[in-house]
Amino acid sequence: MTLDSFLMVLAPPHPAARPFLAGGAVAIVLGLALGAWLFWLGVVFVLFCLYFFRDPNRVPPPRPGVIVAPADGRVVSVQPATPPGELGLGPAPRWRVAIFLSVLDVHVNRVPAAGTVTRIAYRHGKFVNASLDKASDENERNALAIRLPDGREIAVVQIAGLIARRIICSVREGDAVSAGARFGIIRFGSRTDLYLPEGVRPLIAEGQRMVGGETVIAELD
């Protein structure tokens, strides 16, 4: 294990972990009185939560005009697609990059590029395997439209997975956001889709591993 990998495992947890860590702590305390099995169950649960909710710092590239990955994980689809209708970005297909997050990946979502959040729309749906292409259309999701300084717009969509049941978004419409900044988290296996501006092509391919907030997915010019 490299030093960077070791430090990432030890990264402090996202605030969304607090109720789970509290529950694990209660189990540990009760286990001291009721039995070793409950104690060790609490310990394992706390360790899992610390790992799953880890929130390492990321450093976006200093180059202007780039779009970075909105999440860690594996690219499962790179193809033209129409952005979610609830964002009002029109029917024209644009390049979509879909990133699948396994339960072992960092699940904190990152802003792909600096701009202003113009629209946030939550839609209820199914919980099929997030690695499947139909998950983009059928699964429960939270979609954001971000207007870039040059007036073009991108969309990033948090999509629930097979066992995910909670999507958290910490930004609001009208917020100014910076590239690589945290904007939410999806719990326990999920998918994040990125829709590029019209005319912009991705620089990555299916199967590649992404580092949220750091990996360059496209260049605007």
Backbone as CSV, one residue per row, in Angstrom:
resi,resn,N_x,N_y,N_z,CA_x,CA_y,CA_z,C_x,C_y,C_z
1,MET,0.847,-1.196,0.000,0.000,0.000,0.000,0.883,1.248,0.000
2,THR,0.602,2.204,-0.901,1.361,3.432,-0.964,0.972,4.351,0.193
3,LEU,1.814,5.391,0.415,1.524,6.337,1.484,0.212,7.063,1.222
4,ASP,-0.036,7.446,-0.043,-1.279,8.147,-0.374,-2.497,7.275,-0.096
5,SER,-2.404,5.978,-0.433,-3.511,5.064,-0.189,-3.754,4.904,1.307
6,PHE,-2.670,4.826,2.081,-2.792,4.681,3.531,-3.443,5.916,4.140
7,LEU,-3.033,7.102,3.675,-3.609,8.334,4.200,-5.072,8.472,3.821
8,MET,-5.455,7.965,2.635,-6.840,8.057,2.216,-7.732,7.202,3.114
9,VAL,-7.247,6.011,3.500,-8.009,5.143,4.390,-8.209,5.813,5.749
10,LEU,-7.209,6.604,6.181,-7.278,7.256,7.482,-7.943,8.628,7.421
11,ALA,-8.483,9.010,6.267,-9.115,10.319,6.131,-10.306,10.431,7.074
12,PRO,-10.552,11.617,7.630,-11.699,11.791,8.537,-13.008,11.531,7.815
13,PRO,-14.039,11.096,8.531,-15.310,10.755,7.892,-16.128,11.989,7.528
14,HIS,-16.985,11.825,6.542,-17.942,12.854,6.147,-18.959,13.030,7.285
15,PRO,-19.500,14.250,7.482,-20.491,14.450,8.550,-21.688,13.510,8.476
16,ALA,-22.001,12.977,7.287,-23.131,12.056,7.163,-22.917,10.774,7.952
17,ALA,-21.674,10.526,8.386,-21.383,9.294,9.136,-21.780,9.393,10.608
18,ARG,-22.031,10.593,11.098,-22.207,10.778,12.543,-23.292,9.897,13.162
19,PRO,-24.512,9.828,12.593,-25.517,8.974,13.250,-25.144,7.504,13.250
20,PHE,-24.441,7.049,12.219,-24.025,5.641,12.161,-22.924,5.369,13.179
21,LEU,-21.975,6.294,13.287,-20.913,6.119,14.280,-21.476,6.152,15.689
22,ALA,-22.473,6.999,15.914,-23.102,7.049,17.229,-23.787,5.727,17.553
23,GLY,-24.486,5.156,16.557,-25.131,3.859,16.774,-24.127,2.766,17.073
24,GLY,-22.996,2.776,16.351,-21.950,1.791,16.619,-21.359,1.950,18.003
25,ALA,-21.187,3.205,18.432,-20.648,3.456,19.767,-21.590,2.938,20.853
26,VAL,-22.887,3.122,20.639,-23.871,2.607,21.595,-23.777,1.083,21.683
27,ALA,-23.631,0.432,20.518,-23.513,-1.028,20.504,-22.268,-1.494,21.261
28,ILE,-21.183,-0.736,21.120,-19.948,-1.097,21.827,-20.146,-0.980,23.342
29,VAL,-20.754,0.116,23.777,-20.976,0.321,25.213,-21.903,-0.757,25.779
30,LEU,-22.997,-1.032,25.050,-23.915,-2.077,25.517,-23.238,-3.440,25.513
31,GLY,-22.354,-3.638,24.535,-21.654,-4.920,24.455,-20.767,-5.188,25.649
32,LEU,-20.225,-4.129,26.239,-19.396,-4.306,27.431,-20.205,-4.873,28.589
33,ALA,-21.524,-4.617,28.567,-22.378,-5.105,29.656,-23.138,-6.362,29.289
34,LEU,-23.513,-6.507,28.002,-24.401,-7.598,27.608,-23.698,-8.790,26.976
35,GLY,-22.544,-8.560,26.349,-21.881,-9.709,25.739,-20.854,-9.302,24.702
36,ALA,-19.850,-10.149,24.542,-18.758,-9.845,23.627,-19.228,-9.756,22.180
37,TRP,-20.255,-10.573,21.809,-20.700,-10.568,20.417,-21.208,-9.187,20.001
38,LEU,-21.926,-8.496,20.877,-22.439,-7.169,20.567,-21.305,-6.150,20.529
39,PHE,-20.341,-6.315,21.418,-19.180,-5.430,21.444,-18.432,-5.491,20.120
40,TRP,-18.123,-6.709,19.676,-17.344,-6.850,18.445,-18.165,-6.475,17.213
41,LEU,-19.460,-6.707,17.274,-20.320,-6.257,16.175,-20.268,-4.731,16.060
42,GLY,-20.316,-4.043,17.203,-20.221,-2.587,17.199,-18.883,-2.101,16.677
43,VAL,-17.801,-2.790,17.055,-16.465,-2.413,16.595,-16.362,-2.548,15.082
44,VAL,-16.826,-3.687,14.556,-16.767,-3.912,13.100,-17.604,-2.867,12.356
45,PHE,-18.778,-2.568,12.900,-19.654,-1.585,12.250,-19.014,-0.197,12.233
46,VAL,-18.416,0.204,13.330,-17.753,1.508,13.394,-16.597,1.574,12.402
47,LEU,-15.800,0.515,12.336,-14.671,0.498,11.404,-15.152,0.573,9.955
48,PHE,-16.247,-0.146,9.655,-16.804,-0.077,8.297,-17.267,1.337,7.971
49,CYS,-17.944,1.984,8.911,-18.446,3.345,8.673,-17.302,4.329,8.490
50,LEU,-16.245,4.183,9.288,-15.093,5.060,9.131,-14.466,4.903,7.753
51,TYR,-14.464,3.675,7.246,-13.894,3.423,5.920,-14.828,3.922,4.818
52,PHE,-16.106,3.586,4.923,-17.041,3.949,3.856,-17.210,5.458,3.739
53,PHE,-17.309,6.157,4.863,-17.575,7.589,4.853,-16.298,8.433,4.815
54,ARG,-15.142,7.810,4.570,-13.901,8.581,4.545,-14.010,9.715,3.516
55,ASP,-13.425,10.841,3.862,-13.570,12.044,3.044,-12.205,12.698,2.850
56,PRO,-11.374,12.142,1.984,-10.024,12.685,1.803,-10.045,14.024,1.076
57,ASN,-9.044,14.836,1.346,-8.893,16.087,0.607,-8.445,15.796,-0.819
58,ARG,-8.907,16.598,-1.736,-8.524,16.447,-3.140,-8.016,17.785,-3.672
59,VAL,-7.080,17.731,-4.605,-6.502,18.939,-5.197,-6.814,18.953,-6.684
60,PRO,-7.751,19.783,-7.132,-8.075,19.852,-8.553,-6.904,20.420,-9.339
61,PRO,-6.772,20.051,-10.614,-5.668,20.580,-11.424,-5.775,22.093,-11.549
62,PRO,-4.644,22.806,-11.532,-4.673,24.267,-11.599,-4.964,24.812,-12.998
63,ARG,-5.082,23.944,-13.990,-5.329,24.404,-15.356,-6.747,24.954,-15.491
64,PRO,-6.917,26.097,-16.122,-8.274,26.619,-16.365,-8.939,25.862,-17.502
65,GLY,-10.265,25.867,-17.508,-10.999,25.291,-18.622,-11.060,23.783,-18.661
66,VAL,-10.922,23.115,-17.502,-11.032,21.658,-17.480,-12.230,21.253,-16.633
67,ILE,-12.778,20.081,-16.934,-13.871,19.493,-16.164,-13.335,18.237,-15.495
68,VAL,-13.496,18.139,-14.180,-12.935,17.020,-13.431,-14.026,16.025,-13.049
69,ALA,-13.598,14.852,-12.665,-14.533,13.782,-12.287,-15.345,14.191,-11.065
70,PRO,-16.666,13.956,-11.095,-17.507,14.288,-9.939,-17.503,13.225,-8.855
71,ALA,-16.815,12.101,-9.100,-16.826,11.017,-8.114,-15.670,10.064,-8.363
72,ASP,-15.304,9.332,-7.322,-14.389,8.205,-7.478,-15.151,7.054,-8.126
73,GLY,-14.420,6.113,-8.718,-15.069,4.928,-9.250,-14.607,4.578,-10.644
74,ARG,-15.332,3.642,-11.250,-14.992,3.128,-12.576,-15.973,3.655,-13.617
75,VAL,-15.439,4.113,-14.741,-16.289,4.595,-15.834,-16.960,3.386,-16.491
76,VAL,-18.295,3.367,-16.484,-19.033,2.240,-17.049,-19.710,2.594,-18.369
77,SER,-19.744,3.881,-18.708,-20.396,4.276,-19.959,-19.892,5.655,-20.379
78,VAL,-19.564,5.769,-21.681,-19.225,7.058,-22.294,-19.975,7.116,-23.604
79,GLN,-21.073,7.864,-23.645,-21.902,7.892,-24.847,-22.797,9.125,-24.855
80,PRO,-23.290,9.514,-26.028,-24.220,10.651,-26.085,-25.554,10.278,-25.433
81,ALA,-26.132,11.219,-24.697,-27.423,11.001,-24.047,-28.059,12.351,-23.748
82,THR,-29.380,12.349,-23.616,-30.113,13.563,-23.281,-30.094,13.769,-21.772
83,PRO,-29.778,14.963,-21.299,-29.778,15.213,-19.854,-31.167,14.997,-19.258
84,PRO,-31.259,14.750,-17.959,-32.565,14.573,-17.321,-33.509,15.729,-17.649
85,GLY,-34.728,15.379,-18.047,-35.686,16.385,-18.476,-36.007,17.412,-17.422
86,GLU,-35.921,17.010,-16.136,-36.288,17.927,-15.059,-35.318,19.105,-14.915
87,LEU,-34.156,19.037,-15.581,-33.198,20.138,-15.510,-33.468,21.214,-16.557
88,GLY,-34.272,20.886,-17.564,-34.606,21.869,-18.583,-33.438,22.267,-19.468
89,LEU,-32.537,21.342,-19.747,-31.380,21.639,-20.585,-31.610,21.319,-22.055
90,GLY,-32.833,20.960,-22.419,-33.150,20.713,-23.820,-33.000,19.255,-24.211
91,PRO,-33.510,18.905,-25.397,-33.511,17.508,-25.829,-32.267,17.073,-26.598
92,ALA,-31.363,17.998,-26.867,-30.189,17.644,-27.675,-29.261,16.720,-26.894
93,PRO,-28.866,15.580,-27.477,-27.917,14.693,-26.792,-26.566,15.377,-26.616
94,ARG,-25.910,15.051,-25.542,-24.552,15.525,-25.281,-23.785,14.373,-24.639
95,TRP,-22.471,14.472,-24.590,-21.694,13.368,-24.041,-21.970,13.189,-22.550
96,ARG,-22.250,11.930,-22.194,-22.478,11.556,-20.804,-21.409,10.575,-20.354
97,VAL,-20.803,10.859,-19.211,-19.821,9.961,-18.593,-20.442,9.417,-17.318
98,ALA,-20.616,8.096,-17.240,-21.238,7.455,-16.083,-20.163,6.749,-15.258
99,ILE,-20.133,7.060,-13.959,-19.135,6.512,-13.043,-19.842,5.655,-11.997
100,PHE,-19.433,4.398,-11.890,-20.014,3.479,-10.909,-19.140,3.455,-9.662
101,LEU,-19.793,3.651,-8.514,-19.099,3.631,-7.232,-19.451,2.347,-6.501
102,SER,-18.467,1.501,-6.283,-18.697,0.305,-5.482,-18.694,0.687,-4.017
103,VAL,-19.041,-0.238,-3.157,-19.092,0.051,-1.722,-17.708,0.376,-1.172
104,LEU,-16.642,0.056,-1.923,-15.274,0.305,-1.474,-14.755,1.679,-1.891
105,ASP,-15.465,2.371,-2.786,-15.008,3.670,-3.271,-15.395,4.795,-2.311
106,VAL,-14.656,5.901,-2.385,-15.060,7.115,-1.683,-16.363,7.603,-2.299
107,HIS,-17.356,7.896,-1.468,-18.688,8.231,-1.994,-19.030,9.716,-1.929
108,VAL,-18.075,10.554,-1.584,-18.292,11.999,-1.576,-18.267,12.516,-3.011
109,ASN,-19.275,13.287,-3.394,-19.353,13.848,-4.744,-18.657,15.202,-4.805
110,ARG,-18.053,15.482,-5.976,-17.277,16.708,-6.176,-17.833,17.517,-7.350
111,VAL,-17.716,18.834,-7.260,-18.165,19.722,-8.328,-17.221,19.574,-9.522
112,PRO,-17.760,19.326,-10.728,-16.888,19.101,-11.895,-16.172,20.354,-12.396
113,ALA,-16.802,21.529,-12.247,-16.198,22.763,-12.752,-16.819,23.950,-12.020
114,ALA,-16.069,25.034,-11.939,-16.558,26.228,-11.256,-17.742,26.828,-11.999
115,GLY,-18.711,27.333,-11.255,-19.885,27.936,-11.871,-20.943,28.236,-10.836
116,THR,-22.179,28.341,-11.306,-23.318,28.632,-10.446,-24.383,27.557,-10.600
117,VAL,-24.873,27.031,-9.492,-25.928,26.018,-9.528,-27.237,26.705,-9.939
118,THR,-27.779,26.314,-11.071,-28.992,26.960,-11.571,-30.251,26.133,-11.330
119,ARG,-30.085,24.834,-11.128,-31.270,23.994,-10.960,-30.886,22.724,-10.216
120,ILE,-31.711,22.338,-9.225,-31.568,21.062,-8.522,-32.926,20.376,-8.544
121,ALA,-32.954,19.135,-9.006,-34.230,18.423,-9.125,-34.068,16.993,-8.638
122,TYR,-34.909,16.616,-7.677,-34.889,15.255,-7.132,-36.039,14.457,-7.736
123,ARG,-35.746,13.217,-8.159,-36.796,12.377,-8.729,-36.747,10.998,-8.113
124,HIS,-37.908,10.541,-7.609,-37.993,9.200,-7.050,-37.960,8.165,-8.176
125,GLY,-37.470,6.966,-7.852,-37.387,5.938,-8.868,-37.011,4.598,-8.273
126,LYS,-36.478,3.730,-9.112,-36.131,2.372,-8.707,-34.742,2.331,-8.084
127,PHE,-34.325,1.114,-7.681,-33.006,0.908,-7.100,-32.335,-0.292,-7.770
128,VAL,-32.271,-0.274,-9.113,-31.601,-1.354,-9.827,-30.094,-1.165,-9.709
129,ASN,-29.345,-2.183,-10.090,-27.891,-2.133,-10.023,-27.371,-0.895,-10.744
130,ALA,-26.611,-0.063,-10.036,-26.164,1.209,-10.596,-25.155,1.044,-11.719
131,SER,-24.576,-0.142,-11.887,-23.628,-0.357,-12.979,-24.334,-0.567,-14.313
132,LEU,-25.652,-0.803,-14.291,-26.417,-1.006,-15.515,-26.758,0.330,-16.160
133,ASP,-26.777,0.357,-17.480,-27.019,1.609,-18.188,-28.403,2.175,-17.889
134,LYS,-29.400,1.310,-17.677,-30.762,1.785,-17.434,-30.900,2.502,-16.097
135,ALA,-29.893,2.400,-15.238,-29.962,3.081,-13.945,-30.056,4.588,-14.114
136,SER,-29.479,5.138,-15.196,-29.524,6.579,-15.423,-30.952,7.080,-15.576
137,ASP,-31.817,6.255,-16.171,-33.187,6.668,-16.441,-34.174,6.196,-15.374
138,GLU,-33.928,5.020,-14.780,-34.933,4.399,-13.923,-34.715,4.619,-12.429
139,ASN,-33.473,4.830,-12.009,-33.203,4.875,-10.566,-33.527,6.228,-9.941
140,GLU,-33.700,6.204,-8.632,-33.877,7.438,-7.887,-32.631,8.306,-8.060
141,ARG,-32.843,9.631,-8.227,-31.699,10.467,-8.556,-31.893,11.898,-8.088
142,ASN,-30.769,12.598,-7.993,-30.765,14.025,-7.713,-29.878,14.687,-8.757
143,ALA,-30.463,15.577,-9.553,-29.754,16.162,-10.682,-29.471,17.643,-10.435
144,LEU,-28.262,18.076,-10.826,-27.865,19.466,-10.702,-27.447,20.015,-12.061
145,ALA,-27.875,21.234,-12.373,-27.379,21.955,-13.538,-26.463,23.068,-13.038
146,ILE,-25.289,23.211,-13.660,-24.310,24.217,-13.259,-23.962,25.064,-14.472
147,ARG,-24.159,26.376,-14.355,-23.802,27.288,-15.444,-22.358,27.724,-15.266
148,LEU,-21.554,27.503,-16.294,-20.150,27.869,-16.259,-19.990,29.369,-16.507
149,PRO,-18.820,29.935,-16.202,-18.619,31.376,-16.408,-18.836,31.830,-17.850
150,ASP,-18.622,30.936,-18.826,-18.814,31.327,-20.228,-20.263,31.163,-20.691
151,GLY,-21.167,30.768,-19.789,-22.580,30.651,-20.126,-23.026,29.251,-20.477
152,ARG,-22.096,28.364,-20.774,-22.479,26.989,-21.059,-22.876,26.272,-19.772
153,GLU,-23.593,25.159,-19.917,-24.083,24.439,-18.738,-23.651,22.977,-18.772
154,ILE,-23.382,22.456,-17.600,-23.119,21.034,-17.421,-24.149,20.502,-16.432
155,ALA,-24.289,19.195,-16.405,-25.202,18.560,-15.454,-24.469,17.421,-14.768
156,VAL,-24.708,17.260,-13.481,-24.173,16.138,-12.724,-25.326,15.522,-11.944
157,VAL,-25.412,14.185,-11.988,-26.566,13.488,-11.426,-26.102,12.445,-10.411
158,GLN,-26.588,12.563,-9.186,-26.353,11.560,-8.151,-27.439,10.497,-8.282
159,ILE,-27.043,9.241,-8.455,-28.002,8.167,-8.715,-27.865,7.084,-7.646
160,ALA,-28.990,6.731,-7.036,-28.999,5.659,-6.044,-28.699,4.320,-6.712
161,GLY,-28.178,3.374,-5.937,-27.844,2.069,-6.468,-28.724,0.972,-5.907
162,LEU,-28.246,-0.256,-6.018,-29.015,-1.422,-5.610,-29.327,-1.407,-4.116
163,ILE,-28.358,-0.994,-3.307,-28.583,-0.962,-1.861,-28.523,0.457,-1.306
164,ALA,-28.303,1.440,-2.178,-28.302,2.834,-1.720,-29.726,3.291,-1.463
165,ARG,-29.928,4.004,-0.374,-31.268,4.496,-0.045,-31.255,5.959,0.387
166,ARG,-30.128,6.623,0.222,-30.055,8.003,0.693,-29.090,8.812,-0.156
167,ILE,-29.590,9.865,-0.780,-28.772,10.795,-1.544,-28.762,12.119,-0.786
168,ILE,-27.579,12.632,-0.493,-27.443,13.884,0.239,-26.803,14.919,-0.675
169,CYS,-27.436,16.077,-0.798,-26.906,17.191,-1.581,-26.787,18.396,-0.655
170,SER,-25.597,18.987,-0.569,-25.349,20.061,0.389,-25.312,21.444,-0.245
171,VAL,-25.588,21.563,-1.549,-25.626,22.878,-2.191,-27.066,23.238,-2.516
172,ARG,-27.290,24.502,-2.837,-28.620,25.003,-3.160,-28.582,25.775,-4.477
173,GLU,-29.751,25.924,-5.079,-29.828,26.718,-6.304,-29.349,28.139,-6.027
174,GLY,-28.543,28.654,-6.931,-27.973,29.980,-6.765,-26.597,29.994,-6.138
175,ASP,-26.147,28.863,-5.584,-24.823,28.801,-4.968,-23.717,28.889,-6.024
176,ALA,-22.678,29.649,-5.725,-21.465,29.644,-6.537,-20.577,28.512,-6.030
177,VAL,-20.112,27.662,-6.937,-19.333,26.487,-6.545,-18.001,26.491,-7.285
178,SER,-17.012,25.854,-6.694,-15.680,25.774,-7.290,-15.349,24.339,-7.660
179,ALA,-14.504,24.173,-8.648,-14.130,22.840,-9.119,-13.488,22.042,-7.996
180,GLY,-13.937,20.805,-7.838,-13.383,19.921,-6.822,-14.011,20.045,-5.456
181,ALA,-14.886,21.035,-5.262,-15.518,21.215,-3.959,-16.535,20.104,-3.697
182,ARG,-16.736,19.751,-2.451,-17.717,18.743,-2.083,-19.126,19.301,-2.265
183,PHE,-20.023,18.484,-2.813,-21.408,18.953,-2.892,-22.418,17.919,-2.419
184,GLY,-21.971,16.733,-1.999,-22.913,15.743,-1.499,-22.272,14.382,-1.347
185,ILE,-23.105,13.408,-1.001,-22.643,12.034,-0.813,-23.818,11.097,-1.052
186,ILE,-23.515,9.900,-1.547,-24.534,8.866,-1.752,-24.125,7.668,-0.910
187,ARG,-25.068,7.105,-0.169,-24.725,6.046,0.780,-24.864,4.645,0.181
188,PHE,-23.756,3.895,0.267,-23.719,2.441,0.066,-23.938,1.989,-1.375
189,GLY,-23.038,2.361,-2.278,-23.073,1.864,-3.652,-23.958,2.711,-4.530
190,SER,-23.407,3.272,-5.602,-24.194,4.241,-6.353,-23.547,4.524,-7.704
191,ARG,-24.027,5.609,-8.332,-23.540,5.999,-9.651,-23.636,7.521,-9.765
192,THR,-22.690,8.115,-10.475,-22.725,9.552,-10.738,-22.534,9.775,-12.227
193,ASP,-23.481,10.471,-12.847,-23.416,10.777,-14.273,-23.027,12.232,-14.471
194,LEU,-22.186,12.475,-15.461,-21.776,13.831,-15.814,-22.134,14.089,-17.270
195,TYR,-22.898,15.153,-17.522,-23.267,15.554,-18.880,-22.440,16.785,-19.248
196,LEU,-21.627,16.649,-20.291,-20.744,17.728,-20.708,-21.505,18.768,-21.522
197,PRO,-20.945,19.977,-21.663,-21.599,20.969,-22.532,-21.660,20.461,-23.965
198,GLU,-22.622,20.944,-24.706,-22.746,20.548,-26.106,-21.469,20.897,-26.860
199,GLY,-20.990,19.954,-27.670,-19.787,20.168,-28.459,-18.493,19.806,-27.765
200,VAL,-18.535,19.475,-26.478,-17.333,19.099,-25.730,-17.256,17.586,-25.643
201,ARG,-16.102,17.033,-26.020,-15.923,15.582,-26.026,-15.088,15.138,-24.826
202,PRO,-15.409,13.962,-24.270,-14.634,13.451,-23.124,-13.252,12.963,-23.552
203,LEU,-12.321,13.006,-22.623,-10.949,12.556,-22.871,-10.669,11.200,-22.245
204,ILE,-11.700,10.571,-21.690,-11.495,9.300,-20.992,-12.307,8.201,-21.698
205,ALA,-12.124,6.954,-21.251,-12.784,5.818,-21.890,-13.363,4.900,-20.830
206,GLU,-14.271,4.026,-21.261,-14.862,3.044,-20.353,-13.772,2.188,-19.716
207,GLY,-13.974,1.877,-18.447,-13.027,1.038,-17.721,-11.993,1.808,-16.922
208,GLN,-11.833,3.101,-17.208,-10.856,3.884,-16.469,-11.337,4.146,-15.042
209,ARG,-10.376,4.302,-14.133,-10.678,4.648,-12.751,-10.600,6.157,-12.586
210,MET,-11.580,6.716,-11.894,-11.644,8.148,-11.669,-11.286,8.486,-10.215
211,VAL,-10.680,9.636,-10.030,-10.444,10.205,-8.706,-11.256,11.496,-8.641
212,GLY,-12.294,11.508,-7.845,-13.186,12.644,-7.780,-12.472,13.938,-7.432
213,GLY,-12.736,14.984,-8.207,-12.129,16.281,-7.970,-10.745,16.446,-8.549
214,GLU,-10.163,15.382,-9.132,-8.796,15.459,-9.648,-8.652,14.987,-11.093
215,THR,-9.270,13.869,-11.455,-9.121,13.332,-12.806,-9.792,14.252,-13.826
216,VAL,-9.063,14.652,-14.860,-9.613,15.505,-15.905,-10.429,14.658,-16.873
217,ILE,-11.710,14.998,-17.026,-12.596,14.269,-17.930,-12.692,14.948,-19.282
218,ALA,-12.623,16.283,-19.328,-12.771,16.998,-20.602,-12.132,18.378,-20.479
219,GLU,-11.847,18.966,-21.642,-11.381,20.344,-21.722,-12.424,21.160,-22.466
220,LEU,-12.709,22.350,-21.969,-13.803,23.146,-22.538,-13.440,23.746,-23.894
221,ASP,-12.199,24.083,-24.097,-11.814,24.727,-25.370,-11.341,23.674,-26.355
